[in-house]
Amino acid sequence: MLGQLSGWDDTIIALATPPGIGAIGVIRVSGKETFAVVNGMFPSKELSKQSSHTIHVGFLHDDKKILDEVVLSLFKGPRSYTGEDVIEISCHGSPFIQENIIQAITNRGVRVAKPGEFTQRAFLNGKLDLTQAEAVADLIASNTEASRKTALHSMRGGFSSDLHQLREQLIRFSAMIELELDFSQEDVEFADRTQLTNLISQLSLSTNQLISSFQLGNVIKNGVQVAIIGKPNAGKSTLLNTLLNENRAIVSAIAGTTRDTIEEILNIKGVLFRLIDTAGIREHTQDTIESIGVERSYEKMRAANVVMYLFDVNEIDAEILQEVVNGFVKENIQYILIGNKIDGKEALVEKQFAAFENIIFISAKERTNIDALKDALVAKAIHGDINTENTIVTNARHFDALQKLSHALADVQRGLEEKVPGDLLALDIRQSLHYLGTITGQITNEDQLDFIFSKFCIGK
């Protein structure tokens, strides 16, 4: 498959470690000319005669000029990441040295790799399927324990295994249906319709479970956008500072101090929350700058996954709070009510606002009940515990294909119920197999691959 695509016979090179000064840098070379090119710069040993998965120390030369003392890690294809001959050059972490090595190797006919080209070659050479390849990028970008575990589960083939089982069962029945078409004149049935109906029901259930996991997967991968809203001086900036354990937002008794939104990231139990401290919402203000800030607060509220409505328990009654809640319900906004400044009056305010759900009473200044608020945020975001041992869909492309698969399986189910002819049933089954294949990369095209891998970092 690899040789059929333009440019894929080239030997490629890229810096695999982040650019900049460090202790070491790693330069990766992959392709059929890898050993010939690097061997010509490494007089210490004949690299082609060395065993795969070995390490060699020596000086790397550019003609008579010594570039650096390096460590070479040899991986002979197909026992390598890309499935091709690969050498990883560990050099000193000077950007000048790294650039000199890369320049010397490209002068010998090696091409600089495109973003994601090493992993793309691994996919094209059958070392990874497309879901595993995409999980590599997710693993590199992971910034919480939950996102790391989810990406690692997929990279190790957890998601692929689930899809493979679905596809194998469907292929078996598809073959039976296709066989019936070859004997259409005989009026025979090789595929047991009852078993096929049960299988489609099971596949639909599994597919819908994967689709349902995307909401959680999106939270794990991209985090939760949380808008902190409320009237001026409700304590929004104090709450943000308390959650972050630092003085990020200006706190003042002057109404309208926060003129624009302030955004910060907080990791709670492996979930990223993007906290947005908004300008205090008051209906009538003569300050033009404050008015712009208030309008942005409304925009952030509408765009947020969760809204934390903060109010001063001393300045609001149950009737007014109910109007706020009605507005959230009308707009279908996920919300948490936070009564601030309880200052030892918790029992009293709990009784006053006993009719409300999703409400927590805190003192942002004294840090009272802040842990309970964090727990409520996590519960609102993920609706239960994160089990990263199960497959969780985090990729929008996979989600789209699974939705199409669900519709195709529904067409098969409907066809079975209506006893449609085998040729029409076979078409719907083929369509289901097609959508399964697009997820794992068994059905793809060059443009799609270029788009997917273009989002990778160079050197991976």
C-alpha positions in Angstrom: 0.0 0.0 0.0 2.8 2.4 0.9 4.6 2.2 -2.5 1.4 3.1 -4.3 1.4 6.7 -2.9 3.6 9.5 -4.3 6.6 10.4 -2.2 6.4 7.3 0.1 9.6 5.7 -1.3 11.6 8.7 0.0 13.8 8.4 3.1 12.7 11.0 5.6 14.2 12.8 8.6 12.9 15.0 11.4 13.7 16.2 14.9 11.6 14.0 17.3 12.3 16.0 20.4 11.0 19.6 21.0 13.1 22.3 19.4 15.2 24.3 21.7 18.2 23.8 24.1 18.2 20.6 26.1 20.5 17.9 27.3 19.9 15.7 24.2 18.0 15.9 21.0 16.7 12.9 19.1 16.6 12.9 15.3 14.7 10.2 13.5 15.4 8.8 10.1 13.2 6.3 8.3 13.2 4.7 4.8 15.1 2.3 2.6 18.2 4.5 2.3 18.4 5.0 6.1 21.3 2.7 6.8 23.3 3.6 3.7 23.1 7.3 4.4 23.9 7.2 8.1 26.5 4.6 7.6 28.4 6.9 5.3 28.6 9.4 8.2 29.5 7.0 10.9 33.0 5.4 10.3 33.1 3.6 13.6 31.1 0.6 12.4 29.4 -0.9 9.4 25.8 -0.3 10.5 24.2 -2.6 8.0 26.0 -5.6 9.7 24.8 -4.7 13.2 21.8 -6.4 14.7 18.4 -4.6 14.9 17.5 -3.0 18.3 21.1 -2.3 19.2 22.8 0.9 20.3 26.1 2.3 19.1 28.3 5.2 20.2 30.6 7.2 18.0 31.3 10.4 16.1 29.0 11.5 13.3 30.9 13.1 10.3 30.0 15.3 7.5 32.9 14.5 5.1 36.0 15.4 7.2 34.1 17.5 9.7 33.0 16.0 13.0 29.4 17.0 13.8 29.0 15.5 17.2 29.5 12.4 19.3 26.2 10.6 19.1 24.3 7.4 20.1 22.6 5.6 17.3 19.6 3.3 17.9 19.1 0.8 15.1 15.7 -0.6 14.1 15.6 -2.8 11.0 12.3 -3.1 9.2 9.8 -4.5 9.6 10.6 -4.6 13.3 10.4 -0.8 13.8 7.8 1.9 14.5 7.3 2.7 10.8 7.8 -0.8 9.5 10.9 0.5 7.6 14.5 0.8 8.5 14.8 3.4 11.2 17.8 5.0 13.0 17.3 7.3 15.9 20.3 9.7 16.4 20.7 10.9 20.0 22.9 14.0 19.9 23.7 16.9 22.2 20.7 19.2 22.7 22.2 22.3 20.9 19.8 23.5 18.2 23.0 24.4 16.1 24.2 20.8 16.3 20.8 19.4 15.6 20.4 21.6 12.5 23.8 20.7 11.2 23.1 17.0 11.5 19.7 17.3 9.7 21.3 19.5 7.0 24.1 17.0 6.4 21.7 14.2 6.1 19.3 16.0 3.8 22.3 16.9 1.6 22.6 13.2 1.0 19.1 13.0 -0.6 16.9 12.5 2.5 13.7 14.5 2.7 12.4 16.4 5.7 9.3 14.6 7.0 5.8 16.1 6.9 3.8 16.4 10.1 2.8 12.9 11.3 4.6 11.2 8.4 6.3 8.6 10.6 3.0 7.5 12.2 1.3 7.6 8.8 4.0 5.2 7.4 3.4 3.0 10.5 -0.3 2.9 9.5 0.3 2.3 5.8 2.7 -0.5 6.6 0.2 -2.2 8.9 2.0 -1.5 12.2 -1.1 0.4 13.5 -4.6 0.8 12.4 -6.1 4.3 12.0 -7.7 4.5 15.5 -4.3 3.5 17.1 -2.5 6.0 15.0 -4.8 8.8 16.0 -4.5 7.7 19.6 -0.7 8.4 19.3 -1.5 12.1 18.7 -4.0 12.1 21.6 -1.4 10.5 23.9 1.2 13.2 23.0 -1.4 15.9 23.6 -2.8 14.4 26.9 -2.6 16.7 29.9 -4.5 14.7 32.5 -4.3 11.2 33.9 -7.8 10.4 32.4 -6.8 11.6 28.9 -3.5 9.7 29.1 -5.2 6.4 30.1 -7.9 6.8 27.5 -5.4 7.5 24.7 -3.2 4.6 25.9 -6.2 2.2 25.9 -6.9 3.1 22.3 -3.3 3.0 21.2 -2.9 -0.5 22.6 -5.8 -1.6 20.5 -8.7 -1.5 22.9 -11.0 0.5 20.6 -9.7 -1.4 17.6 -10.5 -4.7 19.2 -14.1 -3.7 19.9 -14.6 -2.6 16.3 -12.9 -5.7 15.0 -15.3 -8.0 16.8 -18.3 -6.0 15.4 -16.9 -6.2 11.9 -16.0 -9.9 12.0 -19.5 -10.9 13.0 -21.1 -8.7 10.4 -18.8 -10.0 7.7 -19.7 -13.6 8.4 -23.4 -12.9 7.9 -22.7 -10.7 4.9 -20.9 -13.6 3.3 -23.9 -15.8 3.8 -26.3 -13.2 2.3 -23.9 -12.8 -0.7 -23.9 -16.6 -1.1 -27.6 -16.6 -1.3 -27.5 -14.2 -4.2 -25.3 -16.7 -6.1 -28.1 -19.3 -5.7 -31.0 -16.9 -6.2 -32.7 -19.3 -8.6 -32.7 -22.1 -5.9 -34.7 -20.0 -3.4 -32.4 -21.1 -0.4 -31.4 -19.2 2.7 -27.9 -19.7 4.1 -28.1 -16.9 6.6 -30.3 -17.6 9.6 -32.5 -14.5 9.8 -33.2 -14.9 13.5 -29.5 -15.1 14.3 -28.9 -12.1 12.0 -31.6 -10.1 13.8 -30.1 -10.9 17.2 -26.6 -9.9 15.9 -27.9 -6.6 14.5 -29.5 -5.8 17.8 -26.3 -6.6 19.7 -24.2 -4.5 17.2 -26.7 -1.6 17.5 -26.4 -1.8 21.3 -22.6 -1.8 21.2 -22.5 1.0 18.7 -24.9 3.2 20.7 -22.9 2.6 23.8 -19.8 3.9 22.0 -21.7 6.9 20.7 -23.0 7.6 24.2 -19.4 7.6 25.5 -18.4 10.5 23.3 -19.9 13.1 25.7 -17.5 11.8 28.4 -14.7 11.4 25.9 -15.1 15.0 24.8 -14.8 16.1 28.5 -11.7 14.0 29.0 -10.0 15.2 25.8 -11.1 18.9 25.7 -12.1 19.7 29.2 -15.2 21.4 30.5 -15.9 25.1 30.0 -17.4 26.6 33.2 -18.7 30.1 33.4 -18.8 31.7 36.8 -21.6 34.3 36.6 -23.6 36.4 39.1 -24.2 39.9 40.2 -21.4 42.3 41.0 -19.7 41.7 44.3 -21.2 38.2 44.7 -17.6 36.9 45.1 -16.9 35.5 41.7 -13.2 36.7 41.6 -12.7 35.5 45.2 -14.1 32.1 44.3 -11.8 31.9 41.2 -8.8 32.8 43.3 -9.8 30.2 46.0 -10.2 27.4 43.4 -6.8 28.2 41.9 -5.1 28.8 45.2 -3.6 32.1 43.8 -4.6 35.7 43.4 -5.4 35.6 39.7 -8.4 37.9 39.6 -8.6 41.4 41.2 -10.8 41.4 44.3 -12.5 44.7 45.2 -15.6 46.0 47.0 -16.2 48.3 44.0 -19.0 46.9 41.8 -17.9 46.3 38.2 -14.2 45.7 39.0 -14.0 42.8 36.6 -14.5 44.4 33.2 -13.7 41.5 31.0 -13.7 37.7 31.3 -10.7 36.0 32.9 -10.0 32.3 31.9 -8.0 29.8 33.9 -7.6 26.0 33.8 -8.1 23.8 36.9 -7.5 20.0 37.0 -10.0 18.3 39.3 -9.7 14.5 39.6 -8.2 14.1 36.2 -10.7 16.4 34.4 -9.7 19.8 33.1 -12.1 22.6 33.9 -11.7 25.9 32.0 -13.0 28.4 34.5 -14.2 31.7 33.2 -14.6 34.6 35.7 -17.1 36.9 34.0 -18.0 40.6 34.6 -20.7 41.0 37.1 -24.1 41.1 35.5 -26.2 44.1 36.4 -29.0 45.3 34.1 -28.2 49.1 34.2 -24.7 50.5 34.0 -23.5 53.8 32.5 -20.0 52.5 32.1 -19.4 51.7 28.4 -16.4 49.3 29.1 -18.4 47.5 31.8 -21.4 47.1 29.4 -19.1 45.4 26.9 -17.9 43.1 29.7 -21.4 42.2 30.8 -22.4 41.3 27.2 -19.3 39.0 27.0 -20.5 37.4 30.2 -23.8 36.5 28.5 -21.9 35.1 25.5 -19.7 32.9 27.8 -22.7 31.7 29.7 -24.4 30.5 26.5 -21.2 28.8 25.3 -20.3 27.1 28.6 -20.8 23.4 29.3 -21.7 24.3 32.9 -22.7 27.6 34.6 -21.9 28.2 38.2 -24.3 30.9 39.4 -22.9 32.6 42.4 -25.1 34.7 44.7 -24.7 36.4 48.0 -27.1 34.6 50.4 -27.6 38.0 52.2 -28.9 39.8 49.1 -31.2 37.4 47.3 -34.4 35.5 48.3 -35.9 32.2 47.1 -38.3 33.9 44.7 -35.6 35.8 42.8 -33.4 32.7 42.7 -36.3 30.7 41.2 -36.5 33.2 38.3 -32.8 32.6 37.7 -33.3 28.8 37.7 -36.3 29.2 35.3 -34.1 31.0 32.9 -31.5 28.3 33.0 -34.1 25.6 32.4 -35.7 27.5 29.5 -32.3 27.8 27.8 -31.4 24.2 28.7 -28.3 25.3 30.5 -26.5 22.9 32.9 -26.0 24.9 36.2 -24.9 24.7 39.7 -26.3 27.2 42.3 -23.7 28.5 44.7 -24.7 30.5 47.8 -21.7 32.5 48.9 -20.8 34.3 52.2 -22.6 31.9 54.5 -20.2 32.9 57.3 -21.5 30.5 59.9 -25.2 30.7 58.8 -25.2 27.5 56.9 -28.2 25.9 58.7 -30.3 29.0 58.2 -29.6 29.5 54.5 -30.1 25.7 53.8 -33.6 26.1 55.3 -34.2 29.3 53.3 -33.3 27.7 50.0 -34.4 24.1 50.8 -36.6 23.8 47.7 -33.6 24.1 45.3 -31.6 21.3 43.7 -28.0 21.6 42.5 -27.2 24.1 45.2 -24.1 24.4 47.4 -23.4 26.9 50.1 -19.9 28.2 50.5 -17.7 30.9 51.9 -15.2 31.6 49.1 -13.2 33.9 51.4 -13.0 31.3 54.2 -12.8 28.3 51.8 -15.8 26.7 53.4 -17.3 23.7 51.3 -14.9 24.3 48.4 -14.1 20.6 48.2 -17.9 19.9 48.0 -18.1 22.4 45.1 -15.3 20.6 43.3 -17.0 17.3 43.7 -20.3 18.8 42.3 -18.4 20.1 39.3 -16.9 16.7 38.5 -20.3 15.0 39.0 -22.0 17.5 36.7 -19.3 17.1 34.0 -19.0 13.3 33.9 -22.1 11.9 35.5 -20.2 9.1 37.4 -16.7 7.6 37.6 -14.3 7.6 34.6 -13.5 4.0 33.8 -10.6 4.3 31.4 -10.4 0.5 31.0 -13.5 0.7 28.9 -13.5 2.2 25.4 -14.3 5.8 25.4 -14.7 7.6 22.1 -12.8 10.9 22.1 -12.5 11.5 18.4 -15.1 13.5 16.5 -14.4 11.6 13.3 -15.1 8.3 15.0 -18.2 9.7 16.6 -19.5 10.8 13.1 -18.8 7.4 11.6 -20.4 5.6 14.5 -23.6 7.6 14.1 -23.7 6.7 10.4 -23.1 3.1 11.3 -26.0 3.2 13.8 -28.3 4.5 11.0 -27.1 1.8 8.6 -27.7 -1.0 11.2 -31.2 0.4 11.7 -31.8 0.0 8.0 -30.6 -3.6 8.2 -32.9 -4.2 11.2 -35.8 -2.6 9.3 -35.1 -4.7 6.2 -35.1 -7.9 8.3 -38.5 -6.9 9.9 -40.0 -6.1 6.5 -38.4 -9.3 4.9 -36.8 -7.4 2.1 -35.0 -9.4 -0.7 -31.4 -10.5 0.0 -29.8 -8.2 -2.5 -31.3 -5.1 -0.7 -30.3 -6.5 2.6 -26.8 -7.1 1.4 -26.5 -3.4 0.3 -27.4 -2.2 3.8 -24.9 -4.6 5.4 -22.2 -3.4 3.0 -22.9 0.1 4.0 -22.5 -0.8 7.7 -19.2 -2.5 7.0 -18.1 0.6 5.1 -18.6 2.9 8.1 -16.8 0.4 10.3 -13.9 0.4 7.9 -13.6 4.1 7.7 -13.0 4.3 11.5 -10.1 1.8 11.5 -8.7 2.8 8.1 -9.6 -0.4 6.2 -11.5 2.0 3.9 -9.8 5.3 3.3 -8.2 7.6 0.7 -5.0 9.6 0.5 -6.7 13.0 1.0 -8.3 11.8 4.2 -5.0 10.4 5.5 -3.2 13.7 4.7 -5.8 15.6 6.7 -5.7 13.3 9.7 -1.9 13.1 9.9 -1.3 16.8 9.2 -2.5 17.5 12.7 0.4 15.5 14.2 3.6 17.2 15.3 6.6 16.9 13.0 8.9 14.0 14.0 5.9 11.8 15.0 
